[in-house]
Amino acid sequence: MGAVSFITGGTRGIGLALAHRLLAQGHSVTVTGTTASGAERTQRQLEAARGGPGRVMAIACDVRDRAQVGRAVQGTVERWGGLDVVVNNAGVGVGQPISELPHDEWDRIIDTNLTGVFNVCRAAIPHLVARGAGWIINVSSLASQNPFVGGAAYCASKAGLNAFSDALMFELRHQNIRVSTVLPGSVATDFMGPASPSDADWKLSPDDVAQAIEDLLRHPLRSLPGHVELRPTHPPRKK
């Protein structure tokens, strides 16, 4: 049997593109999304694209809820006998000045983008240790290094994720568990609202980021790429 992978935020965008790639490589894959309807749709889509059921499981799971996360991780291990790869891709963002940002939106962003990653790692690490090796790949953002107006909450959550990931890397490296952070620039998704049709002309595609994650997983055990930054080659010129 191939590797067993667990992808949060896997019902669309980067996570869905990655699920397609890993299934094609022979992985068994669990993807999570926040709604049952999204999980059911993704299950059907991935099964249709990859030749039927057997190696994919889509689960409704809010990463902010540690009980839901625990059940999703445990269900993955029970289904396929272990866990090898964890990709923390679930994330939310709101473009709004702090003076106008509701408290519950701040909580939602921090709890999803940072605490949610902790919840998943906390549940998954014992299973990775039991395997004797593994990967944790956290999807951050170049916004963590380049703050922008209206993005303070999102930028803070991703900067915190970078620090969390680096500390976790030092904790786990001697147990053959590698931790890497992928920092995309602008990606053509509806993450921050409806995308313009022209966005696809210059922004990264979700599959570009998925390919970078897939490439990471091919590195030999002696190699631990810490941060991978991805930028569009030809963004619009600033006037």
Secondary structure, DSSP 4 states (H G I P E B T S, - for coil): ---EEEETT-SSHHHHHHHHHHHHTT-EEEEEESSHHHHHHHHHHHHHHTTSSSSEEEEE--TT-HHHHHHHHHHHHHHHS---EEEE---------TTT--HHHHHHHHIIIIIHHHHHHHHHHHHHHHHT-EEEEEE--GGGTS--TT-HHHHHHHHHHHHHHHHHHHHHGGGTEEEEEEEE--BSSSTTSPPPGGGGGTSBPHHHHHHHHHHHTTS-TT----EEEE--SSPPPP-
